């Protein structure tokens, strides 16, 4: 149906690095998202919107790979580039969750409809908390280290919860 592509796409968005090498490249994740949304776009305009932004994210993730091979850029450029990536990723996840919610609502699965919206809230909350920690990190370095560890765990949790949501959508919405 397309949700399994999204499942694997979320897995590839988990940032696991060894010596600055991304073990699960985002490029593959965004390609999987695109393929999944192509299969789902006829079910909801939300999936169509997510598909369109997944193309942009796929292109930007290729640019990220190229930039990682070149000499370091200015701090401001890197910050702004990553901010754009985060906003676009939030847009994609929003439309993923609301596409699932809309489809579940049409099928009468009210609890699952609410679960999809709730997962969006959790995901957004982790991203917002990460942004706040980045802002306060220079002011309170020891606390920032602790909060960064907590947020890494929370980010992993948010991705796993999104993976479970799309896996459940594959089963609940198939019927």
Secondary structure in CASP SS format (residue, H / E / C, confidence):
PFRMAT SS
TARGET T0000
AUTHOR 0000-0000-0000
METHOD secondary structure of the structure
MODEL  1
X C 1.00
X C 1.00
X H 1.00
X H 1.00
X H 1.00
X H 1.00
X H 1.00
X H 1.00
X H 1.00
X H 1.00
X H 1.00
X H 1.00
X H 1.00
X C 1.00
X C 1.00
X C 1.00
X E 1.00
X E 1.00
X C 1.00
X C 1.00
X E 1.00
X E 1.00
X C 1.00
X C 1.00
X C 1.00
X H 1.00
X H 1.00
X H 1.00
X H 1.00
X H 1.00
X H 1.00
X H 1.00
X H 1.00
X H 1.00
X H 1.00
X H 1.00
X H 1.00
X H 1.00
X H 1.00
X H 1.00
X C 1.00
X C 1.00
X C 1.00
X C 1.00
X H 1.00
X H 1.00
X H 1.00
X H 1.00
X H 1.00
X H 1.00
X H 1.00
X H 1.00
X H 1.00
X H 1.00
X H 1.00
X H 1.00
X H 1.00
X H 1.00
X H 1.00
X H 1.00
X H 1.00
X H 1.00
X H 1.00
X H 1.00
X H 1.00
X H 1.00
X H 1.00
X H 1.00
X H 1.00
X C 1.00
X C 1.00
X C 1.00
X C 1.00
X C 1.00
X H 1.00
X H 1.00
X H 1.00
X H 1.00
X H 1.00
X H 1.00
X H 1.00
X H 1.00
X H 1.00
X H 1.00
X H 1.00
X H 1.00
X H 1.00
X H 1.00
X H 1.00
X H 1.00
X H 1.00
X H 1.00
X H 1.00
X H 1.00
X H 1.00
X H 1.00
X H 1.00
X H 1.00
X H 1.00
X H 1.00
X H 1.00
X H 1.00
X H 1.00
X H 1.00
X H 1.00
X H 1.00
X C 1.00
X C 1.00
X C 1.00
X H 1.00
X H 1.00
X H 1.00
X H 1.00
X H 1.00
X H 1.00
X H 1.00
X H 1.00
X H 1.00
X H 1.00
X H 1.00
X H 1.00
X H 1.00
X H 1.00
X H 1.00
X H 1.00
X H 1.00
X H 1.00
X H 1.00
X H 1.00
X H 1.00
X H 1.00
X H 1.00
X H 1.00
X H 1.00
X H 1.00
X H 1.00
X C 1.00
X C 1.00
X C 1.00
X C 1.00
X H 1.00
X H 1.00
X H 1.00
X H 1.00
X H 1.00
X H 1.00
X H 1.00
X H 1.00
X H 1.00
X H 1.00
X H 1.00
X H 1.00
X H 1.00
X H 1.00
X H 1.00
X H 1.00
X H 1.00
X H 1.00
X H 1.00
X H 1.00
X H 1.00
X H 1.00
X H 1.00
X H 1.00
X H 1.00
X H 1.00
X H 1.00
X H 1.00
X H 1.00
X H 1.00
X H 1.00
X H 1.00
X C 1.00
X C 1.00
X C 1.00
END
